Amino acid sequence: MSVLGEWMAKARSWTWADVANAAITVALAPVAIPVALIVRLTERPMERSAEDVAGNLYALLSGQHDPHWDWDNFVGIRIADKELDDIRARAAKLALPLTAEGAMELRFLLARAERAARRGHPERFDS
């Protein structure tokens, strides 16, 4: 069966609510997509410290994070510091729940964040 035939078979089982939802989606898309792009492009990155980033990574590793609420808030907002934002972006690519490889990658990112925190505080001698 062709793709069009499969789509037609699904369309025959639609209810009026499905048709209304599809019509609303099609009608709002020309407005919603440009607005979403403008918001994304003008969004200001968040000021986070290296300690905040390390704390979020540690909390996920230790099971103290709500993996779907706190973690989404952490990975979903860009960080002004480029190094910390790179750590956030790499952490965002990890699948939850963490696999053994994911936990190892998160430990590596945590070590990077901790090194960045030590660099930000030259009075520390624990490095």
Jmol script that loads the backbone (N, CA, C; Angstrom):
load data "model"
ATOM      1  N   MET A   1       0.844  -1.173   0.000  1.00  0.00           N
ATOM      2  CA  MET A   1       0.000   0.000   0.000  1.00  0.00           C
ATOM      3  C   MET A   1       0.893   1.241   0.000  1.00  0.00           C
ATOM      4  N   SER A   2       0.520   2.201  -0.757  1.00  0.00           N
ATOM      5  CA  SER A   2       1.322   3.420  -0.848  1.00  0.00           C
ATOM      6  C   SER A   2       1.127   4.295   0.395  1.00  0.00           C
ATOM      7  N   VAL A   3       1.975   5.272   0.533  1.00  0.00           N
ATOM      8  CA  VAL A   3       1.881   6.195   1.660  1.00  0.00           C
ATOM      9  C   VAL A   3       0.558   6.934   1.618  1.00  0.00           C
ATOM     10  N   LEU A   4       0.132   7.350   0.433  1.00  0.00           N
ATOM     11  CA  LEU A   4      -1.144   8.041   0.290  1.00  0.00           C
ATOM     12  C   LEU A   4      -2.298   7.135   0.694  1.00  0.00           C
ATOM     13  N   GLY A   5      -2.215   5.868   0.315  1.00  0.00           N
ATOM     14  CA  GLY A   5      -3.264   4.914   0.684  1.00  0.00           C
ATOM     15  C   GLY A   5      -3.337   4.702   2.190  1.00  0.00           C
ATOM     16  N   GLU A   6      -2.177   4.650   2.847  1.00  0.00           N
ATOM     17  CA  GLU A   6      -2.155   4.509   4.301  1.00  0.00           C
ATOM     18  C   GLU A   6      -2.746   5.742   4.967  1.00  0.00           C
ATOM     19  N   TRP A   7      -2.398   6.917   4.443  1.00  0.00           N
ATOM     20  CA  TRP A   7      -2.931   8.140   5.022  1.00  0.00           C
ATOM     21  C   TRP A   7      -4.443   8.211   4.854  1.00  0.00           C
ATOM     22  N   MET A   8      -4.931   7.807   3.680  1.00  0.00           N
ATOM     23  CA  MET A   8      -6.389   7.812   3.431  1.00  0.00           C
ATOM     24  C   MET A   8      -7.097   6.843   4.370  1.00  0.00           C
ATOM     25  N   ALA A   9      -6.478   5.694   4.642  1.00  0.00           N
ATOM     26  CA  ALA A   9      -7.091   4.734   5.560  1.00  0.00           C
ATOM     27  C   ALA A   9      -7.195   5.319   6.965  1.00  0.00           C
ATOM     28  N   LYS A  10      -6.158   6.028   7.395  1.00  0.00           N
ATOM     29  CA  LYS A  10      -6.210   6.672   8.712  1.00  0.00           C
ATOM     30  C   LYS A  10      -7.235   7.796   8.717  1.00  0.00           C
ATOM     31  N   ALA A  11      -7.305   8.558   7.632  1.00  0.00           N
ATOM     32  CA  ALA A  11      -8.228   9.694   7.574  1.00  0.00           C
ATOM     33  C   ALA A  11      -9.680   9.237   7.658  1.00  0.00           C
ATOM     34  N   ARG A  12      -9.975   8.054   7.168  1.00  0.00           N
ATOM     35  CA  ARG A  12     -11.354   7.555   7.235  1.00  0.00           C
ATOM     36  C   ARG A  12     -11.802   7.289   8.664  1.00  0.00           C
ATOM     37  N   SER A  13     -10.841   7.050   9.567  1.00  0.00           N
ATOM     38  CA  SER A  13     -11.199   6.752  10.954  1.00  0.00           C
ATOM     39  C   SER A  13     -11.203   7.996  11.839  1.00  0.00           C
ATOM     40  N   TRP A  14     -10.959   9.184  11.268  1.00  0.00           N
ATOM     41  CA  TRP A  14     -10.947  10.412  12.048  1.00  0.00           C
ATOM     42  C   TRP A  14     -12.340  10.770  12.532  1.00  0.00           C
ATOM     43  N   THR A  15     -12.370  11.337  13.713  1.00  0.00           N
ATOM     44  CA  THR A  15     -13.631  11.885  14.230  1.00  0.00           C
ATOM     45  C   THR A  15     -13.676  13.362  13.867  1.00  0.00           C
ATOM     46  N   TRP A  16     -14.825  13.996  14.123  1.00  0.00           N
ATOM     47  CA  TRP A  16     -14.924  15.430  13.847  1.00  0.00           C
ATOM     48  C   TRP A  16     -13.954  16.228  14.714  1.00  0.00           C
ATOM     49  N   ALA A  17     -13.678  15.749  15.917  1.00  0.00           N
ATOM     50  CA  ALA A  17     -12.715  16.437  16.780  1.00  0.00           C
ATOM     51  C   ALA A  17     -11.323  16.382  16.162  1.00  0.00           C
ATOM     52  N   ASP A  18     -10.954  15.240  15.560  1.00  0.00           N
ATOM     53  CA  ASP A  18      -9.658  15.132  14.889  1.00  0.00           C
ATOM     54  C   ASP A  18      -9.566  16.105  13.717  1.00  0.00           C
ATOM     55  N   VAL A  19     -10.641  16.215  12.959  1.00  0.00           N
ATOM     56  CA  VAL A  19     -10.670  17.137  11.821  1.00  0.00           C
ATOM     57  C   VAL A  19     -10.544  18.578  12.305  1.00  0.00           C
ATOM     58  N   ALA A  20     -11.258  18.924  13.379  1.00  0.00           N
ATOM     59  CA  ALA A  20     -11.190  20.286  13.925  1.00  0.00           C
ATOM     60  C   ALA A  20      -9.789  20.592  14.438  1.00  0.00           C
ATOM     61  N   ASN A  21      -9.172  19.651  15.142  1.00  0.00           N
ATOM     62  CA  ASN A  21      -7.800  19.855  15.639  1.00  0.00           C
ATOM     63  C   ASN A  21      -6.812  20.040  14.486  1.00  0.00           C
ATOM     64  N   ALA A  22      -6.963  19.270  13.430  1.00  0.00           N
ATOM     65  CA  ALA A  22      -6.077  19.403  12.271  1.00  0.00           C
ATOM     66  C   ALA A  22      -6.280  20.762  11.604  1.00  0.00           C
ATOM     67  N   ALA A  23      -7.534  21.199  11.476  1.00  0.00           N
ATOM     68  CA  ALA A  23      -7.814  22.494  10.856  1.00  0.00           C
ATOM     69  C   ALA A  23      -7.238  23.638  11.687  1.00  0.00           C
ATOM     70  N   ILE A  24      -7.348  23.555  13.000  1.00  0.00           N
ATOM     71  CA  ILE A  24      -6.789  24.591  13.877  1.00  0.00           C
ATOM     72  C   ILE A  24      -5.274  24.624  13.754  1.00  0.00           C
ATOM     73  N   THR A  25      -4.648  23.451  13.714  1.00  0.00           N
ATOM     74  CA  THR A  25      -3.194  23.370  13.578  1.00  0.00           C
ATOM     75  C   THR A  25      -2.733  24.003  12.269  1.00  0.00           C
ATOM     76  N   VAL A  26      -3.420  23.680  11.183  1.00  0.00           N
ATOM     77  CA  VAL A  26      -3.056  24.232   9.883  1.00  0.00           C
ATOM     78  C   VAL A  26      -3.288  25.744   9.859  1.00  0.00           C
ATOM     79  N   ALA A  27      -4.369  26.197  10.485  1.00  0.00           N
ATOM     80  CA  ALA A  27      -4.679  27.628  10.487  1.00  0.00           C
ATOM     81  C   ALA A  27      -3.693  28.426  11.341  1.00  0.00           C
ATOM     82  N   LEU A  28      -3.232  27.877  12.453  1.00  0.00           N
ATOM     83  CA  LEU A  28      -2.346  28.609  13.354  1.00  0.00           C
ATOM     84  C   LEU A  28      -0.866  28.488  13.000  1.00  0.00           C
ATOM     85  N   ALA A  29      -0.499  27.514  12.204  1.00  0.00           N
ATOM     86  CA  ALA A  29       0.919  27.290  11.875  1.00  0.00           C
ATOM     87  C   ALA A  29       1.597  28.511  11.263  1.00  0.00           C
ATOM     88  N   PRO A  30       0.963  29.223  10.313  1.00  0.00           N
ATOM     89  CA  PRO A  30       1.651  30.397   9.744  1.00  0.00           C
ATOM     90  C   PRO A  30       1.948  31.500  10.766  1.00  0.00           C
ATOM     91  N   VAL A  31       1.214  31.541  11.845  1.00  0.00           N
ATOM     92  CA  VAL A  31       1.463  32.535  12.889  1.00  0.00           C
ATOM     93  C   VAL A  31       2.393  31.963  13.956  1.00  0.00           C
ATOM     94  N   ALA A  32       2.163  30.736  14.364  1.00  0.00           N
ATOM     95  CA  ALA A  32       2.894  30.144  15.481  1.00  0.00           C
ATOM     96  C   ALA A  32       4.365  29.895  15.150  1.00  0.00           C
ATOM     97  N   ILE A  33       4.665  29.460  13.960  1.00  0.00           N
ATOM     98  CA  ILE A  33       6.048  29.138  13.612  1.00  0.00           C
ATOM     99  C   ILE A  33       6.935  30.390  13.611  1.00  0.00           C
ATOM    100  N   PRO A  34       6.542  31.485  12.947  1.00  0.00           N
ATOM    101  CA  PRO A  34       7.398  32.688  13.033  1.00  0.00           C
ATOM    102  C   PRO A  34       7.521  33.241  14.449  1.00  0.00           C
ATOM    103  N   VAL A  35       6.452  33.195  15.227  1.00  0.00           N
ATOM    104  CA  VAL A  35       6.526  33.677  16.606  1.00  0.00           C
ATOM    105  C   VAL A  35       7.508  32.821  17.404  1.00  0.00           C
ATOM    106  N   ALA A  36       7.446  31.519  17.244  1.00  0.00           N
ATOM    107  CA  ALA A  36       8.364  30.625  17.962  1.00  0.00           C
ATOM    108  C   ALA A  36       9.809  30.889  17.548  1.00  0.00           C
ATOM    109  N   LEU A  37      10.054  31.131  16.269  1.00  0.00           N
ATOM    110  CA  LEU A  37      11.409  31.425  15.805  1.00  0.00           C
ATOM    111  C   LEU A  37      11.916  32.750  16.369  1.00  0.00           C
ATOM    112  N   ILE A  38      11.069  33.767  16.391  1.00  0.00           N
ATOM    113  CA  ILE A  38      11.475  35.065  16.931  1.00  0.00           C
ATOM    114  C   ILE A  38      11.781  34.949  18.413  1.00  0.00           C
ATOM    115  N   VAL A  39      10.933  34.240  19.147  1.00  0.00           N
ATOM    116  CA  VAL A  39      11.168  34.060  20.581  1.00  0.00           C
ATOM    117  C   VAL A  39      12.479  33.326  20.805  1.00  0.00           C
ATOM    118  N   ARG A  40      12.723  32.282  20.040  1.00  0.00           N
ATOM    119  CA  ARG A  40      13.954  31.500  20.207  1.00  0.00           C
ATOM    120  C   ARG A  40      15.197  32.323  19.873  1.00  0.00           C
ATOM    121  N   LEU A  41      15.118  33.122  18.811  1.00  0.00           N
ATOM    122  CA  LEU A  41      16.282  33.893  18.395  1.00  0.00           C
ATOM    123  C   LEU A  41      16.573  35.076  19.312  1.00  0.00           C
ATOM    124  N   THR A  42      15.548  35.605  19.950  1.00  0.00           N
ATOM    125  CA  THR A  42      15.753  36.756  20.830  1.00  0.00           C
ATOM    126  C   THR A  42      15.857  36.365  22.300  1.00  0.00           C
ATOM    127  N   GLU A  43      15.768  35.095  22.577  1.00  0.00           N
ATOM    128  CA  GLU A  43      15.854  34.613  23.949  1.00  0.00           C
ATOM    129  C   GLU A  43      17.240  34.908  24.525  1.00  0.00           C
ATOM    130  N   ARG A  44      17.250  35.469  25.702  1.00  0.00           N
ATOM    131  CA  ARG A  44      18.526  35.766  26.352  1.00  0.00           C
ATOM    132  C   ARG A  44      18.986  34.550  27.128  1.00  0.00           C
ATOM    133  N   PRO A  45      20.265  34.205  27.011  1.00  0.00           N
ATOM    134  CA  PRO A  45      20.766  33.066  27.774  1.00  0.00           C
ATOM    135  C   PRO A  45      20.769  33.378  29.273  1.00  0.00           C
ATOM    136  N   MET A  46      20.678  32.337  30.051  1.00  0.00           N
ATOM    137  CA  MET A  46      20.627  32.478  31.502  1.00  0.00           C
ATOM    138  C   MET A  46      22.042  32.595  32.071  1.00  0.00           C
ATOM    139  N   GLU A  47      22.154  33.412  33.089  1.00  0.00           N
ATOM    140  CA  GLU A  47      23.416  33.507  33.821  1.00  0.00           C
ATOM    141  C   GLU A  47      23.429  32.384  34.863  1.00  0.00           C
ATOM    142  N   ARG A  48      24.284  31.411  34.663  1.00  0.00           N
ATOM    143  CA  ARG A  48      24.451  30.316  35.623  1.00  0.00           C
ATOM    144  C   ARG A  48      25.918  30.220  35.980  1.00  0.00           C
ATOM    145  N   SER A  49      26.165  29.878  37.215  1.00  0.00           N
ATOM    146  CA  SER A  49      27.554  29.677  37.631  1.00  0.00           C
ATOM    147  C   SER A  49      27.960  28.237  37.338  1.00  0.00           C
ATOM    148  N   ALA A  50      29.254  28.012  37.330  1.00  0.00           N
ATOM    149  CA  ALA A  50      29.761  26.654  37.138  1.00  0.00           C
ATOM    150  C   ALA A  50      29.301  25.752  38.281  1.00  0.00           C
ATOM    151  N   GLU A  51      29.157  26.317  39.488  1.00  0.00           N
ATOM    152  CA  GLU A  51      28.659  25.536  40.627  1.00  0.00           C
ATOM    153  C   GLU A  51      27.219  25.088  40.394  1.00  0.00           C
ATOM    154  N   ASP A  52      26.389  25.976  39.802  1.00  0.00           N
ATOM    155  CA  ASP A  52      25.002  25.600  39.491  1.00  0.00           C
ATOM    156  C   ASP A  52      24.961  24.446  38.496  1.00  0.00           C
ATOM    157  N   VAL A  53      25.787  24.547  37.461  1.00  0.00           N
ATOM    158  CA  VAL A  53      25.825  23.498  36.440  1.00  0.00           C
ATOM    159  C   VAL A  53      26.291  22.185  37.066  1.00  0.00           C
ATOM    160  N   ALA A  54      27.360  22.239  37.848  1.00  0.00           N
ATOM    161  CA  ALA A  54      27.866  21.027  38.497  1.00  0.00           C
ATOM    162  C   ALA A  54      26.810  20.461  39.448  1.00  0.00           C
ATOM    163  N   GLY A  55      26.100  21.322  40.154  1.00  0.00           N
ATOM    164  CA  GLY A  55      25.057  20.856  41.069  1.00  0.00           C
ATOM    165  C   GLY A  55      23.930  20.140  40.345  1.00  0.00           C
ATOM    166  N   ASN A  56      23.522  20.656  39.187  1.00  0.00           N
ATOM    167  CA  ASN A  56      22.479  19.995  38.410  1.00  0.00           C
ATOM    168  C   ASN A  56      22.940  18.642  37.902  1.00  0.00           C
ATOM    169  N   LEU A  57      24.171  18.570  37.430  1.00  0.00           N
ATOM    170  CA  LEU A  57      24.689  17.294  36.933  1.00  0.00           C
ATOM    171  C   LEU A  57      24.810  16.282  38.077  1.00  0.00           C
ATOM    172  N   TYR A  58      25.317  16.736  39.210  1.00  0.00           N
ATOM    173  CA  TYR A  58      25.464  15.847  40.358  1.00  0.00           C
ATOM    174  C   TYR A  58      24.100  15.361  40.851  1.00  0.00           C
ATOM    175  N   ALA A  59      23.127  16.258  40.870  1.00  0.00           N
ATOM    176  CA  ALA A  59      21.792  15.878  41.342  1.00  0.00           C
ATOM    177  C   ALA A  59      21.185  14.785  40.462  1.00  0.00           C
ATOM    178  N   LEU A  60      21.398  14.871  39.149  1.00  0.00           N
ATOM    179  CA  LEU A  60      20.865  13.816  38.280  1.00  0.00           C
ATOM    180  C   LEU A  60      21.604  12.509  38.514  1.00  0.00           C
ATOM    181  N   LEU A  61      22.915  12.565  38.653  1.00  0.00           N
ATOM    182  CA  LEU A  61      23.701  11.344  38.892  1.00  0.00           C
ATOM    183  C   LEU A  61      23.319  10.673  40.205  1.00  0.00           C
ATOM    184  N   SER A  62      23.051  11.468  41.227  1.00  0.00           N
ATOM    185  CA  SER A  62      22.757  10.910  42.544  1.00  0.00           C
ATOM    186  C   SER A  62      21.281  10.605  42.750  1.00  0.00           C
ATOM    187  N   GLY A  63      20.447  10.917  41.759  1.00  0.00           N
ATOM    188  CA  GLY A  63      19.022  10.617  41.870  1.00  0.00           C
ATOM    189  C   GLY A  63      18.231  11.650  42.647  1.00  0.00           C
ATOM    190  N   GLN A  64      18.803  12.819  42.889  1.00  0.00           N
ATOM    191  CA  GLN A  64      18.110  13.862  43.641  1.00  0.00           C
ATOM    192  C   GLN A  64      17.248  14.742  42.747  1.00  0.00           C
ATOM    193  N   HIS A  65      17.421  14.653  41.445  1.00  0.00           N
ATOM    194  CA  HIS A  65      16.647  15.446  40.488  1.00  0.00           C
ATOM    195  C   HIS A  65      15.341  14.742  40.168  1.00  0.00           C
ATOM    196  N   ASP A  66      14.300  15.523  39.919  1.00  0.00           N
ATOM    197  CA  ASP A  66      13.138  14.974  39.236  1.00  0.00           C
ATOM    198  C   ASP A  66      13.552  14.952  37.767  1.00  0.00           C
ATOM    199  N   PRO A  67      13.781  13.776  37.190  1.00  0.00           N
ATOM    200  CA  PRO A  67      14.407  13.714  35.869  1.00  0.00           C
ATOM    201  C   PRO A  67      13.594  14.366  34.761  1.00  0.00           C
ATOM    202  N   HIS A  68      12.313  14.600  34.978  1.00  0.00           N
ATOM    203  CA  HIS A  68      11.522  15.159  33.891  1.00  0.00           C
ATOM    204  C   HIS A  68      11.166  16.614  34.110  1.00  0.00           C
ATOM    205  N   TRP A  69      11.321  17.136  35.300  1.00  0.00           N
ATOM    206  CA  TRP A  69      10.967  18.528  35.553  1.00  0.00           C
ATOM    207  C   TRP A  69      12.229  19.369  35.729  1.00  0.00           C
ATOM    208  N   ASP A  70      13.007  19.077  36.756  1.00  0.00           N
ATOM    209  CA  ASP A  70      14.221  19.853  37.014  1.00  0.00           C
ATOM    210  C   ASP A  70      15.202  19.742  35.851  1.00  0.00           C
ATOM    211  N   TRP A  71      15.367  18.536  35.349  1.00  0.00           N
ATOM    212  CA  TRP A  71      16.334  18.319  34.281  1.00  0.00           C
ATOM    213  C   TRP A  71      15.926  19.076  33.021  1.00  0.00           C
ATOM    214  N   ASP A  72      14.640  19.053  32.686  1.00  0.00           N
ATOM    215  CA  ASP A  72      14.170  19.788  31.513  1.00  0.00           C
ATOM    216  C   ASP A  72      14.426  21.280  31.658  1.00  0.00           C
ATOM    217  N   ASN A  73      14.239  21.809  32.861  1.00  0.00           N
ATOM    218  CA  ASN A  73      14.514  23.225  33.091  1.00  0.00           C
ATOM    219  C   ASN A  73      15.995  23.530  32.925  1.00  0.00           C
ATOM    220  N   PHE A  74      16.848  22.613  33.337  1.00  0.00           N
ATOM    221  CA  PHE A  74      18.287  22.825  33.207  1.00  0.00           C
ATOM    222  C   PHE A  74      18.734  22.767  31.749  1.00  0.00           C
ATOM    223  N   VAL A  75      18.353  21.714  31.029  1.00  0.00           N
ATOM    224  CA  VAL A  75      18.863  21.537  29.670  1.00  0.00           C
ATOM    225  C   VAL A  75      18.137  22.401  28.644  1.00  0.00           C
ATOM    226  N   GLY A  76      16.975  22.928  28.987  1.00  0.00           N
ATOM    227  CA  GLY A  76      16.183  23.666  28.017  1.00  0.00           C
ATOM    228  C   GLY A  76      16.508  25.138  27.884  1.00  0.00           C
ATOM    229  N   ILE A  77      17.353  25.679  28.749  1.00  0.00           N
ATOM    230  CA  ILE A  77      17.644  27.111  28.720  1.00  0.00           C
ATOM    231  C   ILE A  77      19.136  27.311  28.489  1.00  0.00           C
ATOM    232  N   ARG A  78      19.464  28.046  27.431  1.00  0.00           N
ATOM    233  CA  ARG A  78      20.866  28.300  27.111  1.00  0.00           C
ATOM    234  C   ARG A  78      21.552  29.046  28.252  1.00  0.00           C
ATOM    235  N   ILE A  79      22.862  28.851  28.361  1.00  0.00           N
ATOM    236  CA  ILE A  79      23.667  29.484  29.409  1.00  0.00           C
ATOM    237  C   ILE A  79      24.593  30.493  28.728  1.00  0.00           C
ATOM    238  N   ALA A  80      24.771  31.643  29.355  1.00  0.00           N
ATOM    239  CA  ALA A  80      25.568  32.713  28.755  1.00  0.00           C
ATOM    240  C   ALA A  80      27.030  32.309  28.565  1.00  0.00           C
ATOM    241  N   ASP A  81      27.605  31.606  29.520  1.00  0.00           N
ATOM    242  CA  ASP A  81      28.995  31.162  29.424  1.00  0.00           C
ATOM    243  C   ASP A  81      29.085  30.038  28.394  1.00  0.00           C
ATOM    244  N   LYS A  82      29.943  30.221  27.385  1.00  0.00           N
ATOM    245  CA  LYS A  82      30.004  29.258  26.277  1.00  0.00           C
ATOM    246  C   LYS A  82      30.447  27.867  26.715  1.00  0.00           C
ATOM    247  N   GLU A  83      31.419  27.781  27.611  1.00  0.00           N
ATOM    248  CA  GLU A  83      31.878  26.467  28.073  1.00  0.00           C
ATOM    249  C   GLU A  83      30.772  25.745  28.841  1.00  0.00           C
ATOM    250  N   LEU A  84      30.099  26.466  29.718  1.00  0.00           N
ATOM    251  CA  LEU A  84      29.011  25.853  30.483  1.00  0.00           C
ATOM    252  C   LEU A  84      27.841  25.494  29.582  1.00  0.00           C
ATOM    253  N   ASP A  85      27.594  26.306  28.551  1.00  0.00           N
ATOM    254  CA  ASP A  85      26.516  25.982  27.623  1.00  0.00           C
ATOM    255  C   ASP A  85      26.854  24.746  26.805  1.00  0.00           C
ATOM    256  N   ASP A  86      28.131  24.557  26.484  1.00  0.00           N
ATOM    257  CA  ASP A  86      28.538  23.340  25.787  1.00  0.00           C
ATOM    258  C   ASP A  86      28.289  22.114  26.670  1.00  0.00           C
ATOM    259  N   ILE A  87      28.588  22.235  27.948  1.00  0.00           N
ATOM    260  CA  ILE A  87      28.324  21.137  28.896  1.00  0.00           C
ATOM    261  C   ILE A  87      26.824  20.860  28.942  1.00  0.00           C
ATOM    262  N   ARG A  88      26.010  21.925  29.030  1.00  0.00           N
ATOM    263  CA  ARG A  88      24.553  21.770  29.068  1.00  0.00           C
ATOM    264  C   ARG A  88      24.041  21.096  27.793  1.00  0.00           C
ATOM    265  N   ALA A  89      24.541  21.540  26.641  1.00  0.00           N
ATOM    266  CA  ALA A  89      24.091  20.981  25.366  1.00  0.00           C
ATOM    267  C   ALA A  89      24.452  19.502  25.236  1.00  0.00           C
ATOM    268  N   ARG A  90      25.645  19.134  25.679  1.00  0.00           N
ATOM    269  CA  ARG A  90      26.038  17.714  25.625  1.00  0.00           C
ATOM    270  C   ARG A  90      25.215  16.888  26.599  1.00  0.00           C
ATOM    271  N   ALA A  91      24.912  17.456  27.767  1.00  0.00           N
ATOM    272  CA  ALA A  91      24.082  16.741  28.738  1.00  0.00           C
ATOM    273  C   ALA A  91      22.657  16.578  28.216  1.00  0.00           C
ATOM    274  N   ALA A  92      22.180  17.545  27.449  1.00  0.00           N
ATOM    275  CA  ALA A  92      20.821  17.484  26.912  1.00  0.00           C
ATOM    276  C   ALA A  92      20.653  16.330  25.929  1.00  0.00           C
ATOM    277  N   LYS A  93      21.735  15.887  25.313  1.00  0.00           N
ATOM    278  CA  LYS A  93      21.661  14.802  24.332  1.00  0.00           C
ATOM    279  C   LYS A  93      21.574  13.422  24.984  1.00  0.00           C
ATOM    280  N   LEU A  94      21.805  13.354  26.293  1.00  0.00           N
ATOM    281  CA  LEU A  94      21.777  12.059  26.981  1.00  0.00           C
ATOM    282  C   LEU A  94      20.337  11.589  27.156  1.00  0.00           C
ATOM    283  N   ALA A  95      20.125  10.314  26.926  1.00  0.00           N
ATOM    284  CA  ALA A  95      18.786   9.738  27.079  1.00  0.00           C
ATOM    285  C   ALA A  95      18.538   9.404  28.551  1.00  0.00           C
ATOM    286  N   LEU A  96      17.312   9.672  28.980  1.00  0.00           N
ATOM    287  CA  LEU A  96      16.896   9.313  30.335  1.00  0.00           C
ATOM    288  C   LEU A  96      15.954   8.131  30.256  1.00  0.00           C
ATOM    289  N   PRO A  97      15.992   7.198  31.146  1.00  0.00           N
ATOM    290  CA  PRO A  97      16.931   7.066  32.253  1.00  0.00           C
ATOM    291  C   PRO A  97      18.332   6.777  31.723  1.00  0.00           C
ATOM    292  N   LEU A  98      19.312   7.171  32.518  1.00  0.00           N
ATOM    293  CA  LEU A  98      20.705   7.058  32.094  1.00  0.00           C
ATOM    294  C   LEU A  98      21.135   5.605  31.948  1.00  0.00           C
ATOM    295  N   THR A  99      21.815   5.325  30.869  1.00  0.00           N
ATOM    296  CA  THR A  99      22.461   4.026  30.696  1.00  0.00           C
ATOM    297  C   THR A  99      23.833   4.116  31.352  1.00  0.00           C
ATOM    298  N   ALA A 100      24.571   3.031  31.348  1.00  0.00           N
ATOM    299  CA  ALA A 100      25.924   3.048  31.912  1.00  0.00           C
ATOM    300  C   ALA A 100      26.806   4.028  31.145  1.00  0.00           C
ATOM    301  N   GLU A 101      26.669   4.040  29.808  1.00  0.00           N
ATOM    302  CA  GLU A 101      27.448   4.976  28.998  1.00  0.00           C
ATOM    303  C   GLU A 101      27.023   6.411  29.269  1.00  0.00           C
ATOM    304  N   GLY A 102      25.717   6.626  29.437  1.00  0.00           N
ATOM    305  CA  GLY A 102      25.212   7.965  29.729  1.00  0.00           C
ATOM    306  C   GLY A 102      25.709   8.471  31.074  1.00  0.00           C
ATOM    307  N   ALA A 103      25.738   7.590  32.071  1.00  0.00           N
ATOM    308  CA  ALA A 103      26.232   7.977  33.397  1.00  0.00           C
ATOM    309  C   ALA A 103      27.717   8.311  33.333  1.00  0.00           C
ATOM    310  N   MET A 104      28.474   7.573  32.519  1.00  0.00           N
ATOM    311  CA  MET A 104      29.899   7.855  32.377  1.00  0.00           C
ATOM    312  C   MET A 104      30.095   9.219  31.706  1.00  0.00           C
ATOM    313  N   GLU A 105      29.332   9.500  30.661  1.00  0.00           N
ATOM    314  CA  GLU A 105      29.416  10.799  29.997  1.00  0.00           C
ATOM    315  C   GLU A 105      29.018  11.925  30.954  1.00  0.00           C
ATOM    316  N   LEU A 106      27.995  11.693  31.772  1.00  0.00           N
ATOM    317  CA  LEU A 106      27.569  12.709  32.734  1.00  0.00           C
ATOM    318  C   LEU A 106      28.648  12.957  33.784  1.00  0.00           C
ATOM    319  N   ARG A 107      29.350  11.912  34.219  1.00  0.00           N
ATOM    320  CA  ARG A 107      30.467  12.088  35.158  1.00  0.00           C
ATOM    321  C   ARG A 107      31.588  12.922  34.523  1.00  0.00           C
ATOM    322  N   PHE A 108      31.855  12.686  33.244  1.00  0.00           N
ATOM    323  CA  PHE A 108      32.855  13.467  32.526  1.00  0.00           C
ATOM    324  C   PHE A 108      32.440  14.937  32.467  1.00  0.00           C
ATOM    325  N   LEU A 109      31.158  15.197  32.159  1.00  0.00           N
ATOM    326  CA  LEU A 109      30.666  16.575  32.100  1.00  0.00           C
ATOM    327  C   LEU A 109      30.692  17.226  33.480  1.00  0.00           C
ATOM    328  N   LEU A 110      30.399  16.447  34.521  1.00  0.00           N
ATOM    329  CA  LEU A 110      30.465  16.955  35.890  1.00  0.00           C
ATOM    330  C   LEU A 110      31.906  17.368  36.227  1.00  0.00           C
ATOM    331  N   ALA A 111      32.877  16.570  35.825  1.00  0.00           N
ATOM    332  CA  ALA A 111      34.286  16.914  36.084  1.00  0.00           C
ATOM    333  C   ALA A 111      34.664  18.203  35.358  1.00  0.00           C
ATOM    334  N   ARG A 112      34.169  18.379  34.129  1.00  0.00           N
ATOM    335  CA  ARG A 112      34.436  19.633  33.400  1.00  0.00           C
ATOM    336  C   ARG A 112      33.828  20.824  34.130  1.00  0.00           C
ATOM    337  N   ALA A 113      32.604  20.679  34.616  1.00  0.00           N
ATOM    338  CA  ALA A 113      31.939  21.778  35.321  1.00  0.00           C
ATOM    339  C   ALA A 113      32.674  22.097  36.621  1.00  0.00           C
ATOM    340  N   GLU A 114      33.141  21.071  37.320  1.00  0.00           N
ATOM    341  CA  GLU A 114      33.880  21.300  38.568  1.00  0.00           C
ATOM    342  C   GLU A 114      35.210  21.996  38.296  1.00  0.00           C
ATOM    343  N   ARG A 115      35.882  21.629  37.195  1.00  0.00           N
ATOM    344  CA  ARG A 115      37.123  22.322  36.832  1.00  0.00           C
ATOM    345  C   ARG A 115      36.841  23.789  36.505  1.00  0.00           C
ATOM    346  N   ALA A 116      35.742  24.042  35.816  1.00  0.00           N
ATOM    347  CA  ALA A 116      35.372  25.423  35.491  1.00  0.00           C
ATOM    348  C   ALA A 116      35.068  26.210  36.768  1.00  0.00           C
ATOM    349  N   ALA A 117      34.454  25.553  37.748  1.00  0.00           N
ATOM    350  CA  ALA A 117      34.165  26.222  39.023  1.00  0.00           C
ATOM    351  C   ALA A 117      35.455  26.561  39.751  1.00  0.00           C
ATOM    352  N   ARG A 118      36.433  25.670  39.720  1.00  0.00           N
ATOM    353  CA  ARG A 118      37.721  25.949  40.383  1.00  0.00           C
ATOM    354  C   ARG A 118      38.456  27.089  39.691  1.00  0.00           C
ATOM    355  N   ARG A 119      38.368  27.135  38.350  1.00  0.00           N
ATOM    356  CA  ARG A 119      39.013  28.232  37.618  1.00  0.00           C
ATOM    357  C   ARG A 119      38.367  29.570  37.955  1.00  0.00           C
ATOM    358  N   GLY A 120      37.066  29.544  38.219  1.00  0.00           N
ATOM    359  CA  GLY A 120      36.356  30.770  38.559  1.00  0.00           C
ATOM    360  C   GLY A 120      36.638  31.268  39.962  1.00  0.00           C
ATOM    361  N   HIS A 121      37.288  30.443  40.777  1.00  0.00           N
ATOM    362  CA  HIS A 121      37.614  30.789  42.151  1.00  0.00           C
ATOM    363  C   HIS A 121      39.096  30.517  42.383  1.00  0.00           C
ATOM    364  N   PRO A 122      39.967  31.436  41.963  1.00  0.00           N
ATOM    365  CA  PRO A 122      41.411  31.166  42.069  1.00  0.00           C
ATOM    366  C   PRO A 122      41.913  31.022  43.496  1.00  0.00           C
ATOM    367  N   GLU A 123      41.103  31.436  44.478  1.00  0.00           N
ATOM    368  CA  GLU A 123      41.554  31.282  45.857  1.00  0.00           C
ATOM    369  C   GLU A 123      41.459  29.847  46.355  1.00  0.00           C
ATOM    370  N   ARG A 124      40.843  28.984  45.571  1.00  0.00           N
ATOM    371  CA  ARG A 124      40.750  27.576  45.959  1.00  0.00           C
ATOM    372  C   ARG A 124      42.065  26.875  45.636  1.00  0.00           C
ATOM    373  N   PHE A 125      42.474  26.020  46.538  1.00  0.00           N
ATOM    374  CA  PHE A 125      43.711  25.262  46.320  1.00  0.00           C
ATOM    375  C   PHE A 125      43.451  23.766  46.280  1.00  0.00           C
ATOM    376  N   ASP A 126      42.211  23.383  46.048  1.00  0.00           N
ATOM    377  CA  ASP A 126      41.864  21.961  46.071  1.00  0.00           C
ATOM    378  C   ASP A 126      41.884  21.322  44.703  1.00  0.00           C
ATOM    379  N   SER A 127      42.479  21.951  43.689  1.00  0.00           N
ATOM    380  CA  SER A 127      42.444  21.380  42.351  1.00  0.00           C
ATOM    381  C   SER A 127      43.581  20.458  42.060  1.00  0.00           C
TER     382      SER A 127
END
end "model"
wireframe off; spacefill off
backbone 0.3
color backbone group
